[in-house]
Amino acid sequence: MTRTKWTELREARLATFTDEERAEYDRAYRAAALAASIGEQIRAFREEASFTQRELAERMGTSQAAIARLEAGGVGATVTTLQRIADTLGLALTVELHRPAA
């Protein structure tokens, strides 16, 4: 029995999408990928500072669960929250908007 790979299933499903559905899927995928990437960065810098999630949360005035959700990419962080994290960890926050490469 041949197993179907996840990528094959994904591609087959995407092939059935209308242009509008595909655009919405791509938008949601980019948002999820960005949240995951930011979460990974938060975790790495938190660990570099030798803080637990609870310690970071206490210093920021939030909950450990909120930090866990951010690090897991389960929620998108606001710029205000990112600035609070940066300030707490002694980091600079830079936000950059640009046109995608063609």
C-alpha positions as a Python dict, from the first residue, in 0.01 Angstrom:
ca = {
    (1, 'M'): (0, 0, 0),
    (2, 'T'): (140, 336, -102),
    (3, 'R'): (105, 620, 143),
    (4, 'T'): (1, 961, 19),
    (5, 'K'): (233, 1235, 136),
    (6, 'W'): (97, 1540, 313),
    (7, 'T'): (230, 1768, 39),
    (8, 'E'): (45, 1566, -225),
    (9, 'L'): (-280, 1590, -29),
    (10, 'R'): (-229, 1962, 17),
    (11, 'E'): (-159, 2022, -351),
    (12, 'A'): (-462, 1815, -454),
    (13, 'R'): (-685, 2016, -221),
    (14, 'L'): (-541, 2349, -333),
    (15, 'A'): (-608, 2254, -696),
    (16, 'T'): (-981, 2253, -617),
    (17, 'F'): (-981, 2609, -479),
    (18, 'T'): (-1128, 2900, -667),
    (19, 'D'): (-898, 3200, -715),
    (20, 'E'): (-1074, 3373, -425),
    (21, 'E'): (-1035, 3070, -196),
    (22, 'R'): (-669, 3038, -290),
    (23, 'A'): (-606, 3406, -217),
    (24, 'E'): (-769, 3369, 126),
    (25, 'Y'): (-569, 3051, 195),
    (26, 'D'): (-244, 3223, 97),
    (27, 'R'): (-326, 3523, 319),
    (28, 'A'): (-404, 3300, 617),
    (29, 'Y'): (-90, 3092, 556),
    (30, 'R'): (130, 3403, 548),
    (31, 'A'): (-28, 3532, 870),
    (32, 'A'): (26, 3198, 1044),
    (33, 'A'): (385, 3174, 920),
    (34, 'L'): (458, 3526, 1043),
    (35, 'A'): (307, 3453, 1386),
    (36, 'A'): (514, 3134, 1411),
    (37, 'S'): (833, 3314, 1308),
    (38, 'I'): (779, 3594, 1560),
    (39, 'G'): (699, 3338, 1828),
    (40, 'E'): (1026, 3155, 1760),
    (41, 'Q'): (1217, 3483, 1791),
    (42, 'I'): (1046, 3572, 2118),
    (43, 'R'): (1128, 3232, 2262),
    (44, 'A'): (1491, 3247, 2149),
    (45, 'F'): (1547, 3593, 2299),
    (46, 'R'): (1361, 3502, 2618),
    (47, 'E'): (1577, 3195, 2663),
    (48, 'E'): (1891, 3395, 2583),
    (49, 'A'): (1792, 3631, 2866),
    (50, 'S'): (1746, 3324, 3093),
    (51, 'F'): (1382, 3411, 3162),
    (52, 'T'): (1106, 3158, 3203),
    (53, 'Q'): (776, 3236, 3036),
    (54, 'R'): (640, 3323, 3381),
    (55, 'E'): (925, 3565, 3454),
    (56, 'L'): (882, 3744, 3122),
    (57, 'A'): (507, 3763, 3178),
    (58, 'E'): (547, 3905, 3528),
    (59, 'R'): (791, 4171, 3406),
    (60, 'M'): (546, 4265, 3130),
    (61, 'G'): (236, 4255, 3348),
    (62, 'T'): (70, 3974, 3157),
    (63, 'S'): (12, 3602, 3202),
    (64, 'Q'): (240, 3308, 3136),
    (65, 'A'): (-34, 3165, 2913),
    (66, 'A'): (-24, 3478, 2695),
    (67, 'I'): (351, 3437, 2647),
    (68, 'A'): (305, 3067, 2567),
    (69, 'R'): (43, 3150, 2301),
    (70, 'L'): (271, 3411, 2144),
    (71, 'E'): (569, 3176, 2138),
    (72, 'A'): (361, 2896, 1988),
    (73, 'G'): (240, 3126, 1710),
    (74, 'G'): (-117, 3070, 1823),
    (75, 'V'): (-195, 3440, 1822),
    (76, 'G'): (-63, 3736, 1634),
    (77, 'A'): (110, 3995, 1851),
    (78, 'T'): (21, 4360, 1833),
    (79, 'V'): (298, 4611, 1774),
    (80, 'T'): (236, 4739, 2127),
    (81, 'T'): (289, 4390, 2272),
    (82, 'L'): (602, 4340, 2063),
    (83, 'Q'): (737, 4672, 2190),
    (84, 'R'): (671, 4568, 2551),
    (85, 'I'): (854, 4239, 2489),
    (86, 'A'): (1143, 4420, 2324),
    (87, 'D'): (1168, 4670, 2611),
    (88, 'T'): (1157, 4392, 2871),
    (89, 'L'): (1427, 4190, 2694),
    (90, 'G'): (1644, 4491, 2611),
    (91, 'L'): (1583, 4463, 2238),
    (92, 'A'): (1504, 4710, 1961),
    (93, 'L'): (1185, 4653, 1762),
    (94, 'T'): (1197, 4722, 1390),
    (95, 'V'): (893, 4694, 1165),
    (96, 'E'): (952, 4704, 794),
    (97, 'L'): (701, 4720, 511),
    (98, 'H'): (818, 4662, 154),
    (99, 'R'): (692, 4539, -179),
    (100, 'P'): (744, 4168, -238),
    (101, 'A'): (1009, 4062, -485),
    (102, 'A'): (868, 4005, -832),
}
